[in-house]
Amino acid sequence: MNAKAFERKWVANPHGKDGKVMRIVEQGSNRTISGDEVLLTSDTQFEQGKIRTLIALWTLGAEVAKT
């Protein structure tokens, strides 16, 4: 929902190759965002936390229910 508020960007980091790492940052800054800043839906009947849990489970290989 608010994807335009963020951008992918190389930022300085001593642990990255050539002293940089790719991060998702607040648009126009170097501030790395936390995942909970991303709004997954504007539909208030769904809780963001439950959506994030489902995405994590699917990413880890849980089977997606077919309806």
N, CA, C and O atoms as a GROMACS GRO file, in nm:
protein
  268
    1MET      N    1   0.081  -0.118   0.000
    1MET     CA    2   0.000   0.000   0.000
    1MET      C    3   0.086   0.126   0.000
    1MET      O    4   0.053   0.223  -0.068
    2ASN      N    5   0.194   0.127   0.074
    2ASN     CA    6   0.277   0.247   0.082
    2ASN      C    7   0.418   0.225   0.025
    2ASN      O    8   0.515   0.280   0.075
    3ALA      N    9   0.427   0.144  -0.078
    3ALA     CA   10   0.556   0.108  -0.136
    3ALA      C   11   0.633   0.229  -0.189
    3ALA      O   12   0.756   0.227  -0.190
    4LYS      N   13   0.564   0.333  -0.232
    4LYS     CA   14   0.632   0.451  -0.285
    4LYS      C   15   0.702   0.532  -0.176
    4LYS      O   16   0.778   0.624  -0.206
    5ALA      N   17   0.678   0.498  -0.050
    5ALA     CA   18   0.744   0.566   0.061
    5ALA      C   19   0.885   0.512   0.084
    5ALA      O   20   0.959   0.566   0.166
    6PHE      N   21   0.923   0.407   0.011
    6PHE     CA   22   1.052   0.340   0.032
    6PHE      C   23   1.126   0.325  -0.100
    6PHE      O   24   1.068   0.336  -0.207
    7GLU      N   25   1.256   0.300  -0.089
    7GLU     CA   26   1.337   0.272  -0.207
    7GLU      C   27   1.450   0.178  -0.170
    7GLU      O   28   1.494   0.174  -0.055
    8ARG      N   29   1.498   0.102  -0.269
    8ARG     CA   30   1.616   0.018  -0.249
    8ARG      C   31   1.738   0.105  -0.276
    8ARG      O   32   1.739   0.183  -0.372
    9LYS      N   33   1.839   0.092  -0.191
    9LYS     CA   34   1.954   0.181  -0.204
    9LYS      C   35   2.077   0.116  -0.142
    9LYS      O   36   2.067   0.047  -0.040
   10TRP      N   37   2.194   0.140  -0.203
   10TRP     CA   38   2.320   0.099  -0.143
   10TRP      C   39   2.353   0.200  -0.034
   10TRP      O   40   2.355   0.320  -0.059
   11VAL      N   41   2.379   0.150   0.087
   11VAL     CA   42   2.418   0.238   0.198
   11VAL      C   43   2.548   0.187   0.260
   11VAL      O   44   2.580   0.068   0.253
   12ALA      N   45   2.622   0.279   0.320
   12ALA     CA   46   2.750   0.244   0.381
   12ALA      C   47   2.730   0.147   0.496
   12ALA      O   48   2.640   0.164   0.580
   13ASN      N   49   2.814   0.044   0.500
   13ASN     CA   50   2.808  -0.056   0.607
   13ASN      C   51   2.942  -0.128   0.609
   13ASN      O   52   2.984  -0.180   0.506
   14PRO      N   53   3.010  -0.132   0.722
   14PRO     CA   54   3.143  -0.194   0.725
   14PRO      C   55   3.141  -0.345   0.699
   14PRO      O   56   3.246  -0.403   0.674
   15HIS      N   57   3.025  -0.408   0.705
   15HIS     CA   58   3.018  -0.553   0.686
   15HIS      C   59   2.989  -0.592   0.541
   15HIS      O   60   2.994  -0.710   0.507
   16GLY      N   61   2.959  -0.495   0.457
   16GLY     CA   62   2.924  -0.524   0.318
   16GLY      C   63   3.044  -0.525   0.226
   16GLY      O   64   3.151  -0.472   0.260
   17LYS      N   65   3.026  -0.586   0.111
   17LYS     CA   66   3.131  -0.588   0.009
   17LYS      C   67   3.155  -0.443  -0.034
   17LYS      O   68   3.061  -0.368  -0.059
   18ASP      N   69   3.280  -0.404  -0.041
   18ASP     CA   70   3.318  -0.267  -0.076
   18ASP      C   71   3.259  -0.164   0.020
   18ASP      O   72   3.243  -0.047  -0.017
   19GLY      N   73   3.226  -0.205   0.142
   19GLY     CA   74   3.176  -0.112   0.242
   19GLY      C   75   3.034  -0.066   0.224
   19GLY      O   76   2.993   0.035   0.282
   20LYS      N   77   2.955  -0.139   0.142
   20LYS     CA   78   2.815  -0.102   0.118
   20LYS      C   79   2.726  -0.225   0.122
   20LYS      O   80   2.771  -0.337   0.094
   21VAL      N   81   2.599  -0.204   0.157
   21VAL     CA   82   2.499  -0.310   0.152
   21VAL      C   83   2.371  -0.252   0.091
   21VAL      O   84   2.344  -0.132   0.101
   22MET      N   85   2.292  -0.338   0.028
   22MET     CA   86   2.164  -0.296  -0.029
   22MET      C   87   2.061  -0.299   0.083
   22MET      O   88   2.048  -0.398   0.154
   23ARG      N   89   1.987  -0.191   0.098
   23ARG     CA   90   1.886  -0.180   0.202
   23ARG      C   91   1.757  -0.123   0.144
   23ARG      O   92   1.757  -0.059   0.038
   24ILE      N   93   1.648  -0.146   0.214
   24ILE     CA   94   1.522  -0.077   0.185
   24ILE      C   95   1.519   0.039   0.283
   24ILE      O   96   1.521   0.020   0.405
   25VAL      N   97   1.512   0.160   0.228
   25VAL     CA   98   1.520   0.281   0.311
   25VAL      C   99   1.398   0.368   0.289
   25VAL      O  100   1.325   0.352   0.191
   26GLU      N  101   1.377   0.460   0.382
   26GLU     CA  102   1.274   0.561   0.365
   26GLU      C  103   1.313   0.647   0.245
   26GLU      O  104   1.428   0.690   0.233
   27GLN      N  105   1.218   0.672   0.156
   27GLN     CA  106   1.244   0.748   0.034
   27GLN      C  107   1.322   0.876   0.066
   27GLN      O  108   1.282   0.953   0.153
   28GLY      N  109   1.432   0.898  -0.006
   28GLY     CA  110   1.511   1.019   0.009
   28GLY      C  111   1.604   1.023   0.129
   28GLY      O  112   1.659   1.128   0.161
   29SER      N  113   1.622   0.909   0.197
   29SER     CA  114   1.709   0.907   0.315
   29SER      C  115   1.796   0.781   0.311
   29SER      O  116   1.787   0.701   0.218
   30ASN      N  117   1.877   0.764   0.413
   30ASN     CA  118   1.955   0.641   0.430
   30ASN      C  119   1.902   0.559   0.547
   30ASN      O  120   1.966   0.462   0.588
   31ARG      N  121   1.786   0.596   0.602
   31ARG     CA  122   1.732   0.527   0.718
   31ARG      C  123   1.667   0.395   0.676
   31ARG      O  124   1.566   0.394   0.605
   32THR      N  125   1.728   0.285   0.720
   32THR     CA  126   1.673   0.153   0.691
   32THR      C  127   1.540   0.138   0.763
   32THR      O  128   1.528   0.169   0.882
   33ILE      N  129   1.440   0.090   0.690
   33ILE     CA  130   1.307   0.075   0.751
   33ILE      C  131   1.297  -0.057   0.826
   33ILE      O  132   1.374  -0.150   0.803
   34SER      N  133   1.201  -0.063   0.915
   34SER     CA  134   1.168  -0.190   0.980
   34SER      C  135   1.049  -0.247   0.903
   34SER      O  136   0.971  -0.172   0.844
   35GLY      N  137   1.035  -0.375   0.903
   35GLY     CA  138   0.929  -0.439   0.826
   35GLY      C  139   0.789  -0.393   0.860
   35GLY      O  140   0.701  -0.391   0.774
   36ASP      N  141   0.767  -0.355   0.985
   36ASP     CA  142   0.631  -0.316   1.024
   36ASP      C  143   0.591  -0.178   0.972
   36ASP      O  144   0.478  -0.136   0.992
   37GLU      N  145   0.683  -0.108   0.904
   37GLU     CA  146   0.649   0.020   0.842
   37GLU      C  147   0.579   0.001   0.709
   37GLU      O  148   0.518   0.094   0.657
   38VAL      N  149   0.587  -0.119   0.654
   38VAL     CA  150   0.525  -0.148   0.526
   38VAL      C  151   0.380  -0.188   0.550
   38VAL      O  152   0.352  -0.285   0.620
   39LEU      N  153   0.289  -0.111   0.492
   39LEU     CA  154   0.146  -0.141   0.505
   39LEU      C  155   0.107  -0.239   0.396
   39LEU      O  156   0.116  -0.207   0.278
   40LEU      N  157   0.065  -0.359   0.436
   40LEU     CA  158   0.036  -0.464   0.339
   40LEU      C  159  -0.102  -0.452   0.277
   40LEU      O  160  -0.122  -0.497   0.165
   41THR      N  161  -0.195  -0.394   0.348
   41THR     CA  162  -0.330  -0.374   0.296
   41THR      C  163  -0.396  -0.259   0.371
   41THR      O  164  -0.364  -0.232   0.486
   42SER      N  165  -0.488  -0.194   0.304
   42SER     CA  166  -0.565  -0.088   0.371
   42SER      C  167  -0.699  -0.144   0.420
   42SER      O  168  -0.778  -0.071   0.479
   43ASP      N  169  -0.723  -0.270   0.394
   43ASP     CA  170  -0.846  -0.335   0.438
   43ASP      C  171  -0.837  -0.363   0.588
   43ASP      O  172  -0.761  -0.451   0.630
   44THR      N  173  -0.912  -0.291   0.666
   44THR     CA  174  -0.900  -0.300   0.812
   44THR      C  175  -0.954  -0.429   0.872
   44THR      O  176  -0.935  -0.454   0.991
   45GLN      N  177  -1.019  -0.513   0.792
   45GLN     CA  178  -1.067  -0.640   0.848
   45GLN      C  179  -0.954  -0.740   0.866
   45GLN      O  180  -0.971  -0.841   0.935
   46PHE      N  181  -0.838  -0.713   0.804
   46PHE     CA  182  -0.722  -0.802   0.817
   46PHE      C  183  -0.617  -0.737   0.904
   46PHE      O  184  -0.584  -0.620   0.886
   47GLU      N  185  -0.563  -0.812   0.999
   47GLU     CA  186  -0.457  -0.763   1.086
   47GLU      C  187  -0.322  -0.779   1.017
   47GLU      O  188  -0.291  -0.885   0.963
   48GLN      N  189  -0.242  -0.672   1.020
   48GLN     CA  190  -0.110  -0.674   0.957
   48GLN      C  191  -0.024  -0.789   1.011
   48GLN      O  192   0.045  -0.856   0.934
   49GLY      N  193  -0.027  -0.812   1.141
   49GLY     CA  194   0.055  -0.917   1.201
   49GLY      C  195   0.021  -1.054   1.149
   49GLY      O  196   0.111  -1.135   1.125
   50LYS      N  197  -0.107  -1.082   1.131
   50LYS     CA  198  -0.148  -1.214   1.080
   50LYS      C  199  -0.106  -1.231   0.934
   50LYS      O  200  -0.065  -1.340   0.893
   51ILE      N  201  -0.115  -1.124   0.856
   51ILE     CA  202  -0.070  -1.130   0.717
   51ILE      C  203   0.080  -1.159   0.712
   51ILE      O  204   0.125  -1.241   0.633
   52ARG      N  205   0.157  -1.090   0.797
   52ARG     CA  206   0.302  -1.110   0.801
   52ARG      C  207   0.338  -1.254   0.841
   52ARG      O  208   0.431  -1.313   0.787
   53THR      N  209   0.262  -1.308   0.936
   53THR     CA  210   0.285  -1.447   0.978
   53THR      C  211   0.261  -1.543   0.862
   53THR      O  212   0.340  -1.634   0.841
   54LEU      N  213   0.153  -1.523   0.788
   54LEU     CA  214   0.125  -1.610   0.673
   54LEU      C  215   0.234  -1.599   0.567
   54LEU      O  216   0.278  -1.701   0.512
   55ILE      N  217   0.277  -1.479   0.538
   55ILE     CA  218   0.384  -1.461   0.439
   55ILE      C  219   0.511  -1.533   0.485
   55ILE      O  220   0.578  -1.598   0.405
   56ALA      N  221   0.544  -1.521   0.613
   56ALA     CA  222   0.662  -1.589   0.666
   56ALA      C  223   0.648  -1.740   0.654
   56ALA      O  224   0.742  -1.808   0.613
   57LEU      N  225   0.532  -1.793   0.689
   57LEU     CA  226   0.511  -1.938   0.680
   57LEU      C  227   0.524  -1.986   0.535
   57LEU      O  228   0.587  -2.088   0.510
   58TRP      N  229   0.465  -1.913   0.441
   58TRP     CA  230   0.475  -1.952   0.300
   58TRP      C  231   0.619  -1.943   0.252
   58TRP      O  232   0.664  -2.029   0.175
   59THR      N  233   0.692  -1.841   0.296
   59THR     CA  234   0.832  -1.826   0.258
   59THR      C  235   0.914  -1.943   0.310
   59THR      O  236   1.010  -1.986   0.245
   60LEU      N  237   0.879  -1.995   0.426
   60LEU     CA  238   0.950  -2.108   0.486
   60LEU      C  239   0.902  -2.243   0.433
   60LEU      O  240   0.952  -2.348   0.475
   61GLY      N  241   0.805  -2.240   0.340
   61GLY     CA  242   0.766  -2.364   0.274
   61GLY      C  243   0.631  -2.422   0.313
   61GLY      O  244   0.596  -2.531   0.268
   62ALA      N  245   0.555  -2.353   0.395
   62ALA     CA  246   0.423  -2.404   0.432
   62ALA      C  247   0.335  -2.409   0.307
   62ALA      O  248   0.346  -2.324   0.218
   63GLU      N  249   0.249  -2.508   0.302
   63GLU     CA  250   0.161  -2.524   0.187
   63GLU      C  251   0.050  -2.420   0.191
   63GLU      O  252  -0.011  -2.395   0.296
   64VAL      N  253   0.025  -2.361   0.076
   64VAL     CA  254  -0.082  -2.262   0.064
   64VAL      C  255  -0.213  -2.337   0.040
   64VAL      O  256  -0.223  -2.418  -0.052
   65ALA      N  257  -0.314  -2.310   0.122
   65ALA     CA  258  -0.444  -2.375   0.106
   65ALA      C  259  -0.505  -2.335  -0.027
   65ALA      O  260  -0.503  -2.219  -0.066
   66LYS      N  261  -0.559  -2.434  -0.096
   66LYS     CA  262  -0.625  -2.407  -0.226
   66LYS      C  263  -0.775  -2.401  -0.204
   66LYS      O  264  -0.834  -2.492  -0.145
   67THR      N  265  -0.835  -2.294  -0.251
   67THR     CA  266  -0.981  -2.280  -0.236
   67THR      C  267  -1.050  -2.276  -0.368
   67THR      O  268  -1.173  -2.265  -0.373
   0.00000   0.00000   0.00000
